[in-house]
Amino acid sequence: MEWMAWTWPTAAFFGVIAALLITFTVLAVRFPETPRHGVLGIETTRGDRLFITLLGSAFINLAWLGIVGAHQPYAMLVCLLYAAAVFRWV
């Protein structure tokens, strides 16, 4: 499959996403939760907050590439802060 850009960072990215999905599935089965209202004013569960975090992180990384263009590991720090905020207040 030469047409695919499977590098170690790409494989690690998808591995982390798969691990997150498995972890959140196990958490949902073992520790069911009731949806909560956050600053968005909608009911969210852990899975909803994970989706919001992943979607927002994609936009943060795209904006970082467009504005800064380099030093992508610093964008990951911004994404981690964003994720902490989403899981705390959304």
N, C-alpha and C positions, 0 to 999 in steps of 0.2 A: 504494500500500500504506500507507494511513494508519493501519492498526491496529498496525503494527510501530513500535517506538521506535528507529528507526535514527538514532542521533546519531553525531557524529564519535568520541566515546569508545567507543561500542559497536562501530563499524566498526574502530577501532584495536585493540580487544581481540581481535576475531576475526581480524584481520590478523596480529597477533602470534602467536596460537595456530597459524594456518596456516603462518607462517614457521618456527615452532619444529618443527612436524611435518615440513616439507620439509627443514629443516636436519638433523634427527635421522635422516631417511630416507637422505639423502646420506651422513651420517657412518656409518650402519650398512652401506651398500654399499661405501664407500671404505675404511673402517677397521673391519672386523668385530671384535667383542670377545667375550671369554668372560665368562659371568656371574660375579659375585663375591658373596661372603658379607659382609654388613655387620652392623650392630647388631641388625637384625631377625631374623637367623638364617635368612633365605631368600636364594635366588639372585636377583639383580637385574641387569638390563642398563640401558643409558642410557634406553631407552624406559620401562622400569618406574619408574626414578627420576623421570623427567619426569611420568609419571602420578601418582605419589605426591606430587610437588611441587604439581601443579595441583589435586589433590583437597584436600590440606592447606591450600593457599592460599585455596581457596574457603571452607573452614571458618574460617580465620583472619579473612577479610573479613566473614563473617556474624557471627562473635563480636564483631568490632570494631564493627560497626554496632549490635549489640544492647547492648553495654556502653558504648562511648564515644559512638556515634551521629553523630560528625562527624569532621572531619580525616582523611578516608579516605586521603590520600597517605601518612600515617604508617603505615598498615596495609601499604602496599606495601613500605615499608622492612622491616617485620617479615617479610613474605613473602619478600623477597630474602635475608634472613638465614636463614630457614627453608630456602629452596632451596639455598643454599650448604651448609648442614649436611646436607641430604639427599644431595646429590651427593658430598659428602665421606665421610660415614660410613654411608650405607645401602647 
